[in-house]
Amino acid sequence: MGEYMLTTKQLRDIKALQYLCEADDQITLKLNWDMLQNREANEKNDFFYYEDEELIAFLGLYGFGNKAEICGMVKPAYRRKGIFSRLLDEALAICKNRKYREILLNAPAASATAKEFLKTIKCDRTSTEYQMKWSNMDLHEDIEVIVRPSLSEQDFKTEIQLDISCFNFLEDEAVDYNQRIRRDDKQRFFIIEHEKRS
C-alpha cells in the first residue's frame, strides 16, 4: 500500500470545505479531526474529489473496532451530480475488504441534503448521536467523582470491557482498537471513578 497520511494542504482543504458547507447548510459536521490529523500511513481512509485544484468533495472513513463510520461533504454548487456516491462506493469497497460488521453513515439531523441522499441508498436509521458540551457548574457535594489518568494494565482492561459492553465490540477488536489509539502519543486517556468504581 502507499503513503496515506494526510498532507498539510489536504487538511487545510478539508477545513475550508467544512466551513463552507457548515455555513451554507447551518449544520455542524463530525469529521473526527483528532483522527484526520493522525492517520495510519499504510491505510487508505480518505477520499477526495478535486476540480482545478479546489476540493469539491471529501469522505472520511473511521474504523472503530468492528465498525466503520463514514462522514463526508460536497460543495453546495456540486451536489446531485453523483460525486459523493462515487466516493462512497470507493469507501464501501474498502469496508468490505476489512470485513467491518457494521457501517455507520453519519449525517447531521439538520442536513436536508443528507436526508435526501440517504433515501437513495439501502440503509436503516439505527441510532442518534448527541454531542456533549461541558457547562461549568458546581457538582453536588455528596457526589464523589475522581478523574485520573489511565495508566495501569487494569485501566486498559477496564477500557476494553467498556468498549465490549457499550459499543458491542468483540474482545479482540476492542484490544486492537485500544492498542491502536494509544500509538498516538498526542492523546491522553482518563478514567472517571464514582464511589471507587470506573
Secondary structure, DSSP 4 states (H G I P E B T S, - for coil): ----PPPHHHHHHHHHHHHHHHHHHT------HHHHTT--TT---EEEEEETTEEEEEEEEEEETTEEEEEEEE-GGGTTSSHHHHHHHHHHHHHHHHT-SEEEE---TT-HHHHHHHTTS----------------PPPTT--EEEEE--SHHHHHHHHHHHHHHH---HHHHHHHHHHHHT-TT---EEEEETTB-
